[in-house]
């Protein structure tokens, strides 16, 4: 039993280390994606009050702890993103993630990774 406890502790420590590493790597990415999504929301969606733009946030996924989600809490941001029967979608969250990914990949390539 002692071996299992040691393994469990080291496994737990490893998982905590991986989680910290994920946080350190993902937070700058998500901050950049959030800023880009706010710009895209202003440019590509119906911009009146700025409420949807101000409601853009990121958080750790509730279902998968290793993942992050870029979300809007305005209540109508998804309708702007994907559209409705009467409104053509004007994506701003998905393009922000895509463009930020390309930017970060380009930065890693320039560093030799």
Secondary structure as GFF3:
##gff-version 3
##sequence-region A 1 113
A	DSSP	alpha_helix	2	44	.	.	.	ID=ss1
A	DSSP	alpha_helix	51	54	.	.	.	ID=ss2
A	DSSP	beta_strand	56	60	.	.	.	ID=ss3
A	DSSP	beta_strand	68	72	.	.	.	ID=ss4
A	DSSP	alpha_helix	77	82	.	.	.	ID=ss5
A	DSSP	alpha_helix	93	110	.	.	.	ID=ss6
###
